[in-house]
Amino acid sequence: MIQKQHESKFTQIKYRWIKSLLTILIIILLAIVTVIPGALRLLHRADAQVALGHAKSVRLALQVTGQECYGRSGTFFDASQEGGVAESIRTEVLNLSKAPGDFWVLQMAEDGYTVEKFVYREGDYTVWYTLEPKSYTVYYEDYMAGKEE
């Protein structure tokens, strides 16, 4: 009888310990599930801010090089070249801005030296710039498995 009571008490303690452990694990898992999406959102937002900053640097570099080309009566816009500007201008813009991404000039003003629209691409982020009204729009490209085009 004493043996059975001792075994019963031991079993209760064992199951209480397992129940406590499972409860703690469930609480930890719930905390992880609620925290991770918020943390990922903050990380995406920070990356988007970095891409936006680089796009603004590219805009300033395009503006400066456009004024330089205007001052020396050189060519700035060249739709046949990569990025929409002459190759020497493209290299100068990337060096001035120190942006790790790439850009494409989409639309120029009639003077041929003022950029009205361009796209800047860095990793999974794309920034669209429009002069009038002045705006920057940042997009995040989320790759999906099985996506067909």
C-alpha positions as CSV (number, residue, x, y, z in Angstrom):
1,M,0.0,0.0,0.0
2,I,2.8,2.4,0.9
3,Q,4.6,1.4,-2.2
4,K,1.5,2.2,-4.3
5,Q,1.1,5.6,-2.6
6,H,4.7,6.4,-3.2
7,E,4.4,5.4,-6.9
8,S,1.2,7.4,-7.2
9,K,2.9,10.5,-5.7
10,F,5.9,10.0,-7.9
11,T,3.7,9.8,-11.0
12,Q,1.8,12.9,-10.0
13,I,5.0,14.9,-9.5
14,K,6.3,13.5,-12.9
15,Y,3.2,14.5,-14.7
16,R,3.1,17.9,-13.0
17,W,6.6,18.6,-14.1
18,I,5.8,17.5,-17.7
19,K,2.7,19.7,-17.7
20,S,4.7,22.7,-16.5
21,L,7.3,22.1,-19.1
22,L,4.7,21.9,-21.9
23,T,3.0,25.0,-20.7
24,I,6.3,26.9,-20.7
25,L,7.1,25.7,-24.2
26,I,3.6,26.7,-25.5
27,I,4.1,30.2,-24.0
28,I,7.5,30.5,-25.6
29,L,6.2,29.4,-29.0
30,L,3.3,31.8,-28.8
31,A,5.7,34.6,-28.0
32,I,7.9,33.7,-31.0
33,V,4.9,33.5,-33.3
34,T,3.7,37.0,-32.2
35,V,7.1,38.7,-32.2
36,I,8.7,37.4,-35.4
37,P,6.2,39.0,-37.9
38,G,6.7,42.4,-36.2
39,A,10.4,42.1,-36.3
40,L,10.4,41.1,-40.0
41,R,8.2,44.1,-40.8
42,L,10.7,46.4,-39.0
43,L,13.5,44.9,-41.0
44,H,11.7,45.3,-44.3
45,R,10.9,48.9,-43.4
46,A,14.5,49.6,-42.5
47,D,15.7,48.1,-45.8
48,A,13.1,50.2,-47.7
49,Q,14.4,53.3,-46.0
50,V,17.9,52.5,-47.1
51,A,16.8,51.9,-50.7
52,L,14.9,55.2,-50.6
53,G,18.0,57.0,-49.3
54,H,20.1,55.6,-52.1
55,A,17.5,56.6,-54.7
56,K,17.6,60.2,-53.4
57,S,21.4,60.1,-53.8
58,V,21.0,58.9,-57.4
59,R,18.5,61.8,-58.0
60,L,20.9,64.3,-56.7
61,A,23.8,62.8,-58.7
62,L,21.6,62.9,-61.9
63,Q,20.7,66.5,-61.2
64,V,24.3,67.5,-60.7
65,T,25.6,65.7,-63.8
66,G,22.7,67.0,-65.9
67,Q,23.7,70.6,-64.9
68,E,27.3,69.8,-65.7
69,C,26.4,68.5,-69.1
70,Y,24.2,71.5,-69.8
71,G,27.1,73.8,-68.8
72,R,29.5,72.2,-71.2
73,S,26.8,71.6,-73.9
74,G,27.4,67.8,-73.7
75,T,24.9,65.0,-74.2
76,F,23.2,63.7,-71.1
77,F,20.2,61.6,-72.1
78,D,20.7,58.6,-74.4
79,A,17.8,56.2,-74.7
80,S,20.0,53.7,-76.5
81,Q,22.4,53.2,-73.6
82,E,21.9,51.2,-70.4
83,G,20.2,53.4,-67.7
84,G,19.0,55.9,-70.3
85,V,22.0,58.2,-70.0
86,A,25.4,58.2,-71.8
87,E,27.8,55.6,-70.4
88,S,30.2,58.2,-69.0
89,I,27.3,59.9,-67.2
90,R,26.0,56.6,-65.9
91,T,29.4,55.8,-64.4
92,E,29.7,59.3,-62.9
93,V,26.2,59.1,-61.3
94,L,26.9,55.7,-59.7
95,N,30.3,57.0,-58.4
96,L,28.8,60.2,-57.0
97,S,25.8,58.6,-55.4
98,K,27.7,55.6,-54.1
99,A,24.5,53.6,-54.5
100,P,24.9,49.8,-54.7
101,G,21.8,49.4,-56.9
102,D,21.1,50.4,-60.5
103,F,18.9,53.0,-62.1
104,W,17.0,53.6,-65.4
105,V,15.9,57.0,-66.6
106,L,12.3,56.7,-67.9
107,Q,11.4,60.3,-68.8
108,M,13.3,63.5,-69.4
109,A,12.2,67.1,-69.6
110,E,12.2,68.9,-72.9
111,D,15.5,70.5,-72.2
112,G,17.1,67.1,-72.2
113,Y,19.0,67.6,-68.9
114,T,16.3,67.3,-66.3
115,V,15.1,63.9,-65.2
116,E,11.4,63.7,-64.7
117,K,11.0,60.0,-63.9
118,F,13.5,57.3,-63.1
119,V,13.5,53.9,-61.4
120,Y,16.1,52.7,-58.9
121,R,16.5,49.0,-58.1
122,E,18.3,47.6,-55.1
123,G,17.9,44.0,-54.1
124,D,14.2,43.3,-53.7
125,Y,13.3,47.0,-53.5
126,T,12.3,49.2,-56.4
127,V,12.0,53.0,-56.0
128,W,10.0,55.0,-58.5
129,Y,10.8,58.8,-58.7
130,T,8.5,61.4,-60.3
131,L,9.4,65.1,-60.5
132,E,5.9,66.5,-60.8
133,P,4.4,66.1,-58.3
134,K,7.7,65.2,-56.5
135,S,7.2,61.7,-55.1
136,Y,9.1,58.6,-54.3
137,T,7.4,55.2,-54.1
138,V,9.1,52.2,-52.7
139,Y,8.0,48.7,-53.7
140,Y,9.1,45.4,-52.2
141,E,9.2,42.3,-54.5
142,D,8.2,39.2,-52.7
143,Y,9.1,36.1,-54.5
144,M,6.5,33.3,-54.5
145,A,7.1,29.7,-55.2
146,G,5.4,28.5,-58.4
147,K,4.9,32.0,-59.8
148,E,4.5,31.9,-63.6
149,E,4.7,34.7,-66.1
